[in-house]
Amino acid sequence: MASDWVWSTDADHRYTRIGEGLRTHTGIDPRRLLGRRPWEHAWDEYEPADWLKYRGHIEQHEAVTLQLSCRAGDGSVHHLELIGRPMLRSGEFAGYQGIGRDMTEQVATERALQESQQRYFEVVEAVNEVIFRTDTVGRLSFVNGVWRSITGYRVEQSLGKPLVDFFHPDDRADAEQQLLAVADGRLPECHYELRLRTREGEIRWIEAACRPITDAAGNKLGLAGTLDDISSRKVAELTLKNINQELEARVRLRTAELEASNRELEAFSYSVSHDLRAPLRAIDGFARILEEELDTKLDSTSRSHIERIRKATQRMAHLIDALIELARLTRQSLHKETFDISELALQVIEEIRAEDPERKAEVEITRALIVTADRTLVRVLLENLLRNAWKFSAREEVAKISFRAERERERRVFCIADNGAGFDMAFASNLFRPFHRLHNATEFAGTGIGLATVQRIIQRHGGVIWAQSKPGEGARFYFTLGG
């Protein structure tokens, strides 16, 4: 390399030659070292015991690699690497010759990556859920420290064992089918509740969520997900089931307490969402600095790692934004007014078309549909449903999207329909749950919050929402706005 310099010693290990590259990189005059042995110079961060080990190698005339630190004239510390091999003349040992190089930037990069990994580890260990990862056959390859507090098993005891082995025997078969469906691509992700048996024999309810993980080439690496201890929630649910009519007053009181608790939890989640932004910005910022400052020195693997870090932080930031918006819509008061919802739908469609003018789409909107509702929230509702219709029909040669209303008994039902990808109704119960997506993120982008937001808005208006669909035959979303 252009930054390397040559050096050599005599049979007594005294330097006989040191290239000018040492001066170029460190400011140290090579002539100061000539005639001296390596350990006779005042290097930084090198202990006597290290020199004894090094001298043992060179006394045996072995190939050596020596890593040193030195302080330049301007006070900066440089990290050097000296690589040498013994020289023989007429079969006799004549000294060493080799090359030296300045490793300062590489050392700085490695330390920065270690610090980034440490920060990531601290975040992972700070959450209240088990974070896990499995290999391609379902064996645990990583769990965070929360694993022991929930299961009682030490982390090192658990790694390499099948995840399903820790589940309750009655739940293992179903859990294994769910995990297999995600692993082989039949499901983009899974969320389910099951029981877990702890080391002490205690039964705990957990909520499991997982999705497949792949490498940069798309090869399957296993599964990654979370396990949340919901035992307390399950106990509360079972308790409520056993309450009879004579305890109605206590049920009302308990319901009020739960609602207050939910409001506190919602406020807490909002606060936590804001607090999560700071470490995300730090992670993304340091990754960007590494990418910019080490641009020409990064190999493809390091560059891929940095890119994955930045994409992950950006994806998490989008999820946080969606959560905050969902919390805001849930809390804000309703301001009802009478307006034409058809005109609002037309405005949304025009905005969508402007963003994607090349798309061929036939949009049919029934005119003069008058409603009394919160205009701002209804616009959010229409944006989510119409953008979904636009997104999931993107693969059609000509997308067909409609918005109409029909009378069903005493209520008016609105419908937004498309001819897009559709979905399997077997999974329809997950449609309106936050972060539950029926399509892989690589097929259709999204946060998994949109339909949950729509449902909250409709519920606040005293309405309901449901869907009908078949894979490949589009989807129809029906909703009412109360009244």
Order of alpha helices (4+ residues) and beta strands (2+ residues): beta-beta-alpha-alpha-beta-beta-beta-alpha-beta-beta-alpha-alpha-alpha-beta-beta-beta-alpha-alpha-alpha-beta-alpha-beta-beta-alpha-beta-beta-alpha-beta-beta
